[in-house]
Amino acid sequence: MPSQQLPSQVRAECKHLSLADPSFDTPAPVDLLLGADIFPQIWNNDNIQLGPGLPSAYSSQSLEIFPQSLAVTLSTSIESLMERFWNIEEPAAAPLDFTEDGQCETIFNSEMYRNYAGQYFVPLPFRSDSSDRLFPGMHEVALRRFYQLERKLLRDPILHNAYRAFIREYEELGHMSRSEESGDYFIPHHAIHKLVGDELKLRVVFDASAKCQAGYSLNDRLYVGPKLQQEIIDVLTGFKVKEYTLHTVTCGVNYAPYLALRVLQHIADNECDDFPAVQQTLRYQTYMDDICAGAESIVAAKILRNNLIEVLARAGLSLKKWSSNCVDLLDDLLDKDCACNPLAFDRGDGIHVLGMEWIPDTDCFTYDISAIKWSSEYLSTLQARGCWLKSQENVKLGAMVVLKDNSLPPLKWRLGRISELLPGSDGVVRVVRVLTKQGVIVRPVVKLVLLPTN
């Protein structure tokens, strides 16, 4: 102390004093701190003021001292001090190996391997050892769910045929095979379908969240894995009862997105030294199971396409459902590998990608809002008049209503809530007060439309 050399006139003013610290005007480490409990006991009630902004000399029982606090200047902002305080209080982050994400990475790196064909074999990242890999009663749970599915399929021949075709293709693709011995875990599944025009779209969902008799599921016993999925905005801008063994990572289990994307990252890190564009695409232009990429020219796009096919083929992965806003990029691909025939682009057929619909010929994304039927199907019917003589129950206090207005289309009618009932002498409510955004108004019941609240 002090933090910087004091002016020479300060020492000159104190030359006649017997100082406790002869070098009080020169910056140096602190030797002794006197607390407020000691200072009054040694002070003789005498002091010398050296001027504004300068320290004061206080007379003690034996020597002159300079209170340290008066010789200190604050050179650090309060914001910096608070930031340092919170950094000290913030606990250090746990080492990666001690986190669930780190454990999952360790299991993947230690147990993942590739076969002679280059295909990846990935482990199930169990949270702990053998006791958690037992699922008592899971065979009965899966069998019961299958019988339910079978009864549903027998009632719908079209759905039944689509389901059989899916299971047959799943087996032919090598995703599963008949089990030669009873397994430790049986995963239930069910079929989800919808009609798109005259075509039945079917998807089989495997339910790894189904709980066994012990009260836990396969998903409960597996690590989810770290989030490797890129944000969508970043991607857009840049039969009989038989037991089968699944050979591939299937949807429905919580670790599937992690393992699928982790394999692609491993390929990008280890297989793309000669293909930087492929590495960039696999890392930053992949969303779920869609690879969305482009290039500055048709030639560059073809090179990227061919390199993607080559690199992923080494790992036993084949790319399907190719689509492009340039038909030249699809001409030399097999029709079965394309999302649709390039000639169909002239009809405006859409390619579903990233939860949206891509129109290749205009190179734009669209949303299907046909399911929003409130305005088009419900409000447009409110002008229909019911039978005037039909007896109806009184309206209820608090009911949500739409206020009819013959001068406006239904989509412009106001919304309100009944705040007071005004019954007649016969007890029938024909007039009510309605609370709207503009205030409370009195309205005949016949000029209101009750909204369903269930």
ZIUR-V356926 format. One line per field, one symbol per residue. ss: DSSP state (A for helix, B for strand, O for the rest). psi: psi as a letter, one per 20 degrees, with the letter a starting at -180 (. if undefined). burial: + if it has 9 or more other ideal C-beta (glycine too) atoms within 8 Angstrom, else -. Layout:
ss=???
psi=???
burial=???
This chain:
ss=OOOOOOOAAAAAAOOOOOBOOOOOOOOOOOOOOOOAAAAAAABBBBBBBOOOOOOBBBBBOOOBBBOAAAAOOOOOOAAAAAAAAAAAAOOOOOOAAAOAAAAAAAAAAAAOBBOOOOOBBOOOOBOOOAAAAOOOOAAAAAAAAAAAAAAAAAOOAAAAAAAAAAAAAAAAOOOBBBOOOOOOOOOBBBBBBBBBOOBBBBBBBBBOOOBOOOOOBOAAABOOOOOOOOOAAAAAAOOOOOOBBBOOOOOOOOOAAAAAAAAAAAAAAAOOOOOAAAAAAAAAOBBOOBBOOOOOOAAAAAAAAAAAAAAAAAOOOOOOOBOOOOAAAOOOOOAAABOOOAAAAAAOOOBBBOOBBBBOOOOBBBOOOOOOOAAAAAAAAOOOOOOOOOOOOOOOOOOBBBBOOOOOOAAAOBBBBBBBBBBOOOOOBBBBBBBBOOBBBBBBAAABBBOOOO
psi=qrirpqqhhghhhjhiqoqhnhkhjpprqphppprihhghhipjkprppirpjqrqpppahhrpqophhijppoipqhghghghghhhhpqqqqqhiirgghgghggghhiprqahjjqpoqrpmqhabhhijpnpjhghghgghghghghghhinhghgghghhggghhghijirrppirprhpppqrrpprqpncjpoppppppnjipqahijrrghhjqqhqqoipqqhhhhhg.broqpqppirpqqiqhighggghhghhhghhijkhjmhhgggghgikpodkpoorarirhghhhggghhgggghhhjkppprlpqqjohhiihjqqhiiqhrphhihhikqqpppkjappohhilrqrqokhinjgghhghiiiippaphippqqqqqpiqprpoqoiiqqhiiqqqrpoippmqahjipoiqrpporhiapqppqhijqopqpi.
burial=-+---+---++--+----++---+--------------+---+----+-+---+++++++---+++++--++--------+-----------------+-++++++++---+-----+-+-+--+++----++-+-++--+++-++--+--++-----++-+++-++--++---++--+------++++++-+------+-+-+++++++++-+--+++-+++-+--+-----+++------++++---+-++-++++++++++++++--++--+-+++++++++++---++--+--+-++++++-+++-+++-++--+--+++----++------++-+-+--+-----+-++-+++++----++--------+--+++-+-----------++---+-++++-----+--+++++++-++------++-+++++----+-+-+--+------
